[in-house]
Amino acid sequence: MTSFDKRTLGSMNTNVVAAAIAALLVPASVLAADGAMLSDSEDVYMRAAQATSAEAVEDYWTEERMANAKPMPFPEVEASEGVAAMSATDGLPLDAYPMMLPGWNPDSDEPMPTFDDLIEIEPDDAYYDQIMGVTPMSWGSGPSYPTDYANYGPFQRWTWYGRYMTFPTSVIGKLFYRQNGNDYVCSGTVVGRNTVITAAHCLSDGNGNLDTELVFCPSFNKKYGVNPAIGCWVGTYMAMPGDYHVGANPDRDYGCFVTNPTGTVHGTSIGNVTGWAGVTANWPSSQMVMATGYPSAPPFQGSQIVFAAAPEWYSLDLGYGDGNVSKYIGNDMMQGSSGGSWLLGLRHPVDEYPDTDGSNITDPYAQAGPFVNGVNSTKRNGYLSEMSSPQFTSSASDPRDVLDVINACFANGGN
């Protein structure tokens, strides 16, 4: 395991370091901050979420408008006649190793992490073989028709019953916004002091039209709606891969937005109140994840956090020819859960226990988790009991991967 620190780069493999640093830096030339239409050469699209003030956005979202906002439909992904399972490592870049950007518990004494604290797991680390060489659960095949229940990934789904304000549940929230003149809801997760990750289709319609009036409400609950002890934060900037914003590439359906440094209740950054989750990249699609979200279409009410525990079951290239893939789990959450995170290392914030076999594989890097390993993205048409996420990758050869997008938010006030 290596923690990136500029003071110690000289002692590391310089080729590995150069590739990893290049993968994290977003050149200013790729950021379209003025909202102009992208060209094919622009990789990470970023612009202001709205021209109006934070106060005007807060005033717009009345209790009535929040109650009437529609759950965002999943993007349409046509179902093939049959789905062949790909390798768990298909779609991973050849020039990069598994990475983990740490999160932060607001009740801890640990310093707030930055991009310099990125963890890269290299081949000489014993944990590398556990991640890349071991598949701890079955690798399955996708269902070939909507009621082919035997081939859906197994999952258990429940309404969360714990305290929403306790870390790490505190990082999960409900996203309200306007897209093409309509009010919608999605889900998201805090991943920085002022940064929230969600699905790109919760930020853009994929045809060059972006959201406005973004507001994010952690700990939204059935009793109050907006939690009076937490409040909401307005979105100020958003970032996503350019090929989603102007091409709706479902294998790139991830994005982030920067939140205002003060909220409606707390006069400080959202991460100072909720803490934040870490983010992974370059992990094989064979992990056991906890999918989260606020599903808002029947039978769900949209007022409670729902969890689904599931193994990443199979992967599918959705046909854009760029080498990226989407991974699938069994998950029957409905619309409104879009953008909800797939978490690794979800654990009790205080009382946790080491593995009985001495490994890390079932309890990865407890001190820095949980980690977002995907987001609720799409369902193939008619296949209601599965959910996809783009595979999270980071590579020097890919200028629009998930860490490039996160770093764009961080570089514009997100951390």
DAQUIMO-V246242 format. One record per pair of residues at least 6 apart in sequence whose C-alpha atoms are under 7 Angstrom apart, sorted by sequence separation. I is the first residue (numbers start at 1). J is the second residue. If there is no record, write none. Layout:
BEGIN
i/j
I/J
I/J
END
This chain:
BEGIN
i/j
122/128
164/170
177/183
178/184
190/196
191/197
204/210
220/226
221/227
243/249
262/268
296/302
121/128
177/184
189/196
190/197
203/210
204/211
220/227
261/268
262/269
295/302
317/324
318/325
379/386
394/401
104/112
143/151
176/184
177/185
188/196
189/197
203/211
219/227
244/252
261/269
294/302
317/325
379/387
393/401
394/402
104/113
142/151
143/152
176/185
188/197
189/198
217/226
244/253
294/303
316/325
317/326
378/387
379/388
393/402
394/403
103/113
141/151
142/152
175/185
176/186
188/198
294/304
315/325
316/326
377/387
378/388
392/402
102/113
174/185
175/186
187/198
241/252
294/305
315/326
316/327
376/387
377/388
30/42
35/47
174/186
175/187
293/305
294/306
315/327
376/388
377/389
30/43
31/44
32/45
33/46
34/47
174/187
175/188
292/305
293/306
314/327
315/328
376/389
30/44
31/45
32/46
33/47
101/115
173/187
174/188
217/231
218/232
240/254
292/306
293/307
314/328
375/389
31/46
32/47
33/48
173/188
217/232
240/255
292/307
312/327
313/328
374/389
101/117
102/118
172/188
173/189
186/202
216/232
217/233
239/255
240/256
291/307
292/308
312/328
313/329
374/390
101/118
172/189
215/232
216/233
239/256
290/307
291/308
312/329
374/391
100/118
101/119
171/189
172/190
215/233
216/234
238/256
239/257
290/308
291/309
311/329
345/363
374/392
99/118
100/119
171/190
215/234
238/257
290/309
310/329
345/364
373/392
99/119
100/120
214/234
215/235
237/257
238/258
289/309
290/310
310/330
99/120
214/235
237/258
289/310
345/366
98/120
99/121
235/257
236/258
288/310
289/311
97/120
98/121
235/258
236/259
288/311
308/331
346/369
97/121
235/259
236/260
287/311
288/312
345/369
346/370
97/122
234/259
235/260
286/311
287/312
345/370
233/259
234/260
286/312
344/370
345/371
233/260
285/312
286/313
343/370
344/371
343/371
344/372
233/262
343/372
344/373
233/263
342/372
343/373
179/210
232/263
233/264
341/372
342/373
179/211
231/263
232/264
342/374
178/211
179/212
231/264
341/374
342/375
177/211
178/212
231/265
341/375
177/212
178/213
230/265
340/375
341/376
177/213
339/375
340/376
177/214
208/245
233/270
297/334
339/376
176/214
177/215
206/244
207/245
208/246
295/333
296/334
297/335
338/376
339/377
176/215
206/245
207/246
295/334
296/335
297/336
337/376
338/377
175/215
176/216
200/240
206/246
207/247
295/335
296/336
175/216
204/245
206/247
295/336
174/216
175/217
206/248
285/327
294/336
295/337
173/216
174/217
294/337
173/217
174/218
200/244
293/337
173/218
172/218
173/219
174/220
171/218
172/219
173/220
293/340
170/218
292/340
170/219
291/340
292/341
291/341
292/342
291/342
201/253
290/342
291/343
332/384
200/253
289/342
290/343
332/385
165/219
199/253
200/254
289/343
290/344
331/385
332/386
85/140
164/219
199/254
200/255
289/344
330/385
331/386
85/141
198/254
199/255
330/386
331/387
84/141
85/142
198/255
329/386
330/387
83/141
84/142
197/255
198/256
328/386
329/387
83/142
197/256
328/387
329/388
83/143
196/256
197/257
328/388
83/144
195/256
196/257
327/388
328/389
82/144
105/167
195/257
196/258
326/388
327/389
81/144
195/258
326/389
327/390
194/258
195/259
326/390
327/391
194/259
325/390
326/391
325/391
194/261
251/318
249/320
251/324
251/325
194/269
251/326
193/269
194/270
193/270
194/271
193/271
225/303
192/271
193/272
190/271
222/303
221/303
222/304
220/303
221/304
192/276
191/276
190/276
191/277
190/277
191/278
103/191
278/369
280/371
277/369
278/370
279/371
280/372
277/370
278/371
279/372
280/373
277/371
278/372
279/373
277/372
171/274
170/274
171/275
171/276
171/277
187/293
167/274
187/294
167/275
282/392
5/116
281/392
282/393
4/116
5/117
72/184
280/392
281/393
282/394
4/117
70/183
71/184
72/185
281/394
3/117
4/118
69/183
70/184
71/185
72/186
3/118
4/119
69/184
70/185
71/186
3/119
69/185
2/119
3/120
1/119
2/120
1/120
2/121
1/121
174/294
1/122
1/125
253/377
202/339
253/390
252/390
199/338
251/390
199/339
198/339
198/340
159/304
160/305
159/305
160/306
139/286
159/306
160/307
158/306
159/307
158/307
187/336
157/307
158/308
186/336
187/337
255/405
256/406
135/286
157/308
185/336
186/337
187/338
188/339
189/340
258/409
132/284
156/308
157/309
186/338
187/339
188/340
189/341
257/409
155/308
156/309
186/339
187/340
188/341
256/409
155/309
156/310
155/310
258/413
57/213
154/310
258/414
153/311
241/400
153/313
49/211
50/212
49/212
50/213
49/213
241/405
49/214
240/405
106/272
239/405
106/273
106/274
106/275
239/408
105/275
239/409
37/208
104/275
105/276
238/409
104/276
141/313
142/314
103/276
104/277
140/313
141/314
103/277
139/313
140/314
103/278
139/314
155/330
102/278
153/329
154/330
155/331
199/375
101/278
102/279
153/330
198/375
199/376
100/278
101/279
152/330
199/377
100/279
101/280
54/234
100/280
99/280
100/281
99/281
167/349
98/281
99/282
98/282
97/282
98/283
49/235
50/236
49/236
48/236
49/237
48/237
49/238
47/237
48/238
92/282
46/237
47/238
46/238
47/239
46/239
45/239
46/240
44/239
45/240
89/284
44/240
45/241
88/284
89/285
44/241
45/242
88/285
43/241
44/242
88/286
43/242
42/242
38/242
195/409
194/413
195/414
194/414
195/415
193/414
194/415
192/414
193/415
192/415
71/296
71/297
86/314
85/314
86/315
85/315
86/316
130/361
91/323
91/324
91/325
152/386
146/382
146/383
74/335
73/335
72/335
71/335
72/336
104/368
71/336
103/368
102/368
103/369
102/369
103/370
96/394
96/395
95/395
79/380
92/393
77/379
78/380
79/381
93/395
74/377
75/378
77/380
78/381
74/378
76/380
77/381
74/379
76/381
43/399
44/400
43/400
44/405
23/394
23/395
23/396
22/396
20/395
20/396
23/399
19/396
26/404
24/403
25/404
24/404
23/404
26/408
24/407
END
